Amino acid sequence: MKLFVFAIGGTGARVLRSLTMLLAAGAKVPDNLTIIPILLDMDMQNGDTARALNGVELYRTIRNAAYPNGAAPAGQSDAPRPFFATPIQSLGTLQSETTQERIGDSFLPQLTEHQGTFEEFLNVSTMDDIDRELLKVLYDNSAKPTSAELKLDLSVGFKGNPNIGSVVFNALEDSALYKYFVGAFNNETDRIFIISSIFGGTGSSGFPQLVKLLQEPSQKMPIRNARKGAVTVMPYFALEENGQSAIDQNRFNSKTKAALSYYQNQIHLDSLYYIGDKPGAKLYANVEGGSKQANNAHIVELLAAETVLDFANRGAGEFAGAKTYYEYGLRRDDRQLDFVHFADSTFRNVMQPLIRFAYASKFYTEYIPANLRESFAKSLGLQQQLGSSTYFVALTKFMGEAFRKWLAEMGDNDRKFDPFNFQTDFNALVRAKQIEPKTFMGFGDKGISESFLLNEAGDAEPKLLAQYPQPETRLMQMLMVVADKCMQKLGDLNRQLV
């Protein structure tokens, strides 16, 4: 099953970043799922988009090398899902039936070739006087840079103006991107999911226009009849005051209320998820776009990414009725969260894989480089490959940088989620539970010690050699074995709120 995920605007990119982390950790999805992320944004230099793209590209590099035959090795039905198991593929790598035009291999295909102002996009200079005067009534044309809509530079997005974005997205049907998507969507089992905000410019304008387009009678039947879902992200952060910015956060709530009313009557999907949060005291920089717009990761984005997984996991029979609405609620409204705050399904399908991946991350990035003389490291050729091979470098960047930074940003936000302490040893890595060594005079169970980790890796690697002769695949399997042993040491976490 292919799931085409349209991630619109900055919020779409931030949720895609979280989705990539969850897939890397082995969050629960159908075994036959392939994710096709399609980032839609006029702001091609957006910092949030750049981080999302970097994560997806690293993921794809790692997965292609770790599973060269395409499918991740299947374990027992009750076994944890392998790391990086779900294929992530760009739209341009799919075969399109209706067009010979190629759109490249990017997860951020060009939305439009236009790079100028909104005024130039509308070709105002070619209009007659009456039409020009009408536009001045419909759109602000003042000399003030923060409010002049017709002079808005579209190369940095819509700056919180959905009335402008909706006009631009109205041309999506004629784009090479959309035509290629229509041609590639040729399987009755394919699904579509849309990620967007409801309070900004790009997401709140692109979402209804895209849904309208997908439902047009002119669309071919597989697209019109395909199972479609979306997550609408409502306001969840506050911005610093910036008189030079065109983004007015005071309009977030009013735009949300207006859009919700429209969605109720005009948006027809199988599943529509809503999520948001009361903004905390920590303010985000009020940046209009470009490379400086890179907001810290937030738990709302992680939970929004879970909606993609939830939609993918639903069986065909669950879409038999009318459209279904979903909201997410914590078990208790605390500003600082831990595993106990999440529903059982979230803990089982998302959080437990994250714990397992955190153990693997710490072992790979901290213990392996310090123990390259061990027999398993020599067998894998890590002394030669760790700093030079494309696969090993990508894995180090993902586990040691991208994953850690994503977690650290959520831990520094105001709805704080900081479940791991990478600055300590393995016994205290999971903040929710300290593993207490059981020793007497230095003998006994020391928990997850360095000797325990090296012994488990040294025992697992030779057993994997025959089945996985390729070092990249064998290393990934070994990391999962070690992580599973750590999970056994950790045991069950307390799920009772106190």
N, C-alpha and C positions, 0 to 999 in steps of 0.2 A: 504494500500500500504506500503510495506517495502522498505526503501531506505538504501542500504548498502553503508556506507560512509567509504572508505579506506583513512585514514589519515596517510600519509607517512612522517616519519622523524620528526625533530624538528618543521619545519614550519607546517606540518600537525597537530601536537599536539597543537600548538599555535592557529591555526584556529579553531580546535575542541573546545578549551577552550572558544573562543568567541562564537561559535555556541551554546554551552551549556547555556551561559548567555542569548542569544537571545531567545532560546526556553523557558527558565525559565520565561522570561518577557512576553511571549505570542506573539512572533512575528508571522506573518501570515504564516500558512502552511495549507495544506488540513486536514480536521478533522480526516480522516482515516489513517493519516501518522504514521508510526513507524520508528524511526531512529535506525539503527544497526551500531554503530561506531566500526571500526576495526583499531586499531593503529598498524602500521607496522614499527618497528625500531629494529635494532640490539642492540642499546644502551638502555638496559632495565632500567638503572639507570638515564637516562636523566632528568634533572630538569624540562624542559618544559613538558616532558611527564608526570612526576609525578603530576604537577599542573593540567594538563588536566584530568588525571585519577581521581584525588581528586574531581574535579568539577563534573564529570560525575557520580561518585559514590554517592556524596551528592544529586545530582539531582534525581537519581533513588530511593534513600531512601525516599526522600521527596515525590516524586510522588506516590510511592507505598502505603504510609501511607495516603496521602491526598485523593487519589482516589482508595480505596481498591477494588472497583468493576471493575477496569480497565480503564474505560472511564471517562474523566472529564465531569462534568455536562454541558450540552449544553445550551447556551443562545439563544437569538434572533440572526438572521442571521447577523445583523449589529452591534451586541454587540462585545466588545473587547474579544479577545481570553483569556481563563483562564490561570493563571500562572501554569507553569509546566504541561501543558496539553498534550504535545506530549510524547508518551512513548519512552523511550530510553532503548534498550534491548541489551544484549551482544550476540555475535554469538553463544556461547556455550549453551545458554538457548533455542535456536531454535532446532526443531527436524530435524535431517538429514536423508535423505532417503537412502544414499549410503554408510554410514559408521556407525559402532557401536562404534567406538572410540570416547571418550569424550575429549574435548579440554579445559574444565574448564569454569569458569564463568567470566574470565578476559576480559576487553576491550583491553588488550595488550597481545594477545596470542603470544606464542613463535614462532618466525620466523624460527629459525633453532636451533638444539641442539648444534651446534658448538660454542665453546667459546674461541678458540685460535686465532692464527694469520692467515692472508690471505694465507700465505705459507702453513700452516697446513690444511687449508680448501681445498686447491688444491691438497693435498697429494703429494707435491713436492718430498718428500723423496722416494717415490715409483716410480718416473719417471726415464726414462733412461737419459743418459747424453745429448742427442740432445734436448729433450724436456725441460730439465732444463736450458740449454743455451738459448733456444728460450724465455723462460719466463724472463730471465734476460734482454733480448732485449726489451720485451714488457713492463716490469715493472721495476721501479727503485728499485735497491737492494743495494743502497749505505749504508754506515755506519751511515750517518747523520739521526738522529731519525725523523726529520721533513719531510723527503722526501722518506724514505725507504718504498716502497709500499708493497713489499712481507712480510715485518716484521710488517705490520700494525696489531694492536690488534683490531679484529672485535667487541669485546665486548663493545667498545665505539663508534661504528658506522664507517662510511667510511671517515670521516674527509675531506669532500669536494672532494672526488675522485669517480666520477660516473663510471669510468672505472673499479673500483673494485666492486662497488655496483651492477653493471649490471650482473656481474658473479654470485654473491651470489643470487640475485633475480631470476636468471635463474633457480634456483632449487626450486622456489616457488611451481611449479605445483605438485611436489612430496611430499610437506609438508602436515602434518595432518590438518593444518589450512585451506589450500586451498581445500582439499578434503571434509572437513566438510562444507565449504561454498557452494561448488557445490551441495551437498546433501540438504542443507537448502534452496537453491534458487529454489523453486518449484512452484512459483506463477507467471503467465504471467504478472501480474501487477507490479511486483517488478522492482526496478530500481537500478542503480549503479552510485555512484559518487566518484571521486578520488580527494584528496587534496594533492598537493605537491609543492615544490619549483623547480625552474629550474636552480638554480645557486649553489646548494650545492652538497652533495654526495648521501645521502639516497633518497631524493625526486626525484632528476633528473635521478637517475638510476632506482629506483623502478617504477616510473610512466610509462615509455615506455615498460618496461618488463611486467608489469601488464596488460596494454592495449593489448599488443601482445598476452598474454595468454588468455585474455577474448575473443579475436577474432579468436583464433585457430579453424580450422575446426573440430578438435577432441572434442571441447567443446559441451555439450548438447545444443539443440536448444534454450531453454529459456534464457540461458546466452548469446549466440551469438546474439540473436534477441532483448535482453533487451535494454531498453533505457539507454544510458550511457552518463554521463557528467563528466566534470573535471574543476577544477580551477588550473591554473598554476601561481604560485606566482613568479614574477620576482624580481630582487634585490630591496630592499626598506630600507636597513640600511647599515651602515658602521661599521667596526670593529677597535678596538684599535690595534696598532702595537704590535706584539708579535713574536719575533724571534724563540721562542721555540715551536710555534704552527705549525701544518701541514696545517692549513687552510689559504689559500692565497686569500685574498679578491680582489687582483689585477686581478684574473682570473674570477671573477664573471661575468663581462660583456661579455668576450670572450666565456665563456661556455654558456651563455644565447643565444648569437647570433647563435652559432653552434646548440644548441638544437632547437631553433625556426625553423631553416631551416629543421631540421629532422622532427619536428612535422608537418610541413606543408604538407609533402608528405607521412608520415608513420603513423600518428595518426588519426584514423578514429572513431570519436565519434559523437553523436547527437548534443551536445553542449559543446563548449570549451570556458572557460572564462579566460581572461588574466587580471592581476592586478599587479601593482608595484608602485614604487615611487622613486623620487630623494632623496637619503639619506640626512638627515639633519646633523647638526653639532654635535648632541649627538651621541657618539660612544658606541657601545655594546662591552662588554668584549670579547676578542678573546679566547674562551674556546673550546677545542676540543670535549668535551662531558662530560658525567657523571652528577652528581648532581649539579655541579656549573654552568652548562649551563641552565640558566633560564632568558631569555631575557624579558624585559618589554613589556607588551602588546602594540600593535600598531593599529592605525585606519585601516591600510591595512588588518590586520587580521580580524577585525570586518566586513569589506566590503567583504572580501573573504568568510567569513561565510555566508553573505547574498546571495552569489551565490548558495549555497546549497539550501537555501529556494526558490530562484528564479527557480531553476531546478525542485524542488518538486512541485511548484505551477503551472507549465506549464501543460496544458492539453495534452492528447495523440495526438490530432490533430495537435499540434504545432510542432511535430517531423516528419511530413510527407515528408519534403524535404531533401536536402543535409545538411551536418553538418553546424552548425551556430556558428559564433564567436562573442564573446561579450567582450567589454572593459568597464571599469568604469571611469567616469570623474566627478570631482567636478564641482560645478557651478562657482567656482572661485578658482584660485590657490593661496590660502593663507596658511601660515605655521600654523596659529592658526585657528581651525575650530569650528563652532557651527552648530546648526540645520539648519540654513539658507543655508549652503554650499551644502546640499545634495539634490539629485533629489526628486521630490514629492513622487515617489513610495517608496524610501528608508525612507523618513520621515514618511510616512503613515504606512508602514508595519514593520518597525524596530525601528525608533526613538521614535514614540509615545508610543509603548509598553515599551520602556526603561524608559521614563518619568514616566509612571504609576507605573512601578516596583520600581523606585527610591522612590516614595512617600510611597509605601508599605514597602520598606526596612527601611526607616527612622522611620515610625510609629511602626513597629514591634520591631526593635532593640533598640529604644530610649524611646518611649512613653509607650509601654506596660509594660516593667520591672519596670517603675516608678509609675505605676498605677494598681498594682495587687489587690488593694482593691475595684476596680470598679466592678459593678455587672457582666459585660460581662466577665471579667477576672476570677471571681469566678465560673461562669457557665461553663467556659471552663477548669477549674481546673488548671489554669496557675501557681498558687503559688506552686503547687506540681510538675507540669510537666516541667516547663520551663527549669530547669537546669539538668533534669535527663532523661526525655523521649528521646529515640533515634530520634524520629521525630523532636521534638522541638529543640534539640541540633543541628541536621543537618540543620534545617532551619535557626538557628542563625548563624551557621558557613557559610552557603551559602550567606545569605543576609547581614550579618554584617562583614564578612571577605572576602570571595572569590569575591563577587560582588563588594564590595568597593575597594578592592585591584586592581582588573582588571581595574576599572575606573580610579583609582589614577595613575596607570602605564601609561595609555593612556594620562592622563593629564600632565605627566612628560616627555613625549616624544617630539621629534622634527619632526613632523607634529602633533601638539598638539590638542587633543580633550578632553576638560575638561568642560562638560556641566552642572555639578551639584556641588553645594557647601553644603556639608553635615555638615559643621561647623556652619551653621547659622540656622535660623528657617525655617518653611515650606514656608513662603511667599517669601523667597529669595533662595529656594532650586534650582530652575531652573534659571541658570544665564541669560538666554535669556529674562526673563520677571519677574520683581519684581511685586508681587501682592500687590497693595496699599490698606490698610484698609480704609474704608469709615466710619469714626466715627465723632461724635460731642459730646464733653464733656464726652468722654468715652463710649458713646452708639453708636450702629450701627454695621455695618459689619466690623469685625476685620480680615477678610480674613481667612486664615487657622491657627486659634489659637488652643491652647491646649483644650480649652473648646469645640470648634467646632469638633475636632477630637474625643474626648471622647464621646460627644453627638451622633455623627454619629455611632461610634462603639456600644455604648449602645443601640441605636435604632435598629441597624441592627441585632445584635446577637440573641435576642429573636425571631425575625421573621424568622431566619434561623433554629431555633432549631428543629422544626417539620420535615422539609425536610432533614436536615443534623444532625442527632443525634450524629454522631461520632465527637468528638472534633477536630480531625485533619482536617477533611473535612470542618467543620463549621468555623474554624479559617481561612482557606485559602479563603473561600467565604467572610468572614468578611473583610479580608485584601483587597480584590478586591473591595468591596463596598466602603470602606474608600478611597482607591486610586481613584476610579471613582469620588467620591465627590470632591477630591482635583483637579482632572483634570477639573471638571466643574468650580471650582474657578479660575483655571489658565486661562481657555479660550483659544482662538486661539493665536498662536505665529505669530509674523511677519515673513513672508517668503520672504521679499524683500531684496535683497542685496543693500547695500549702500556704 
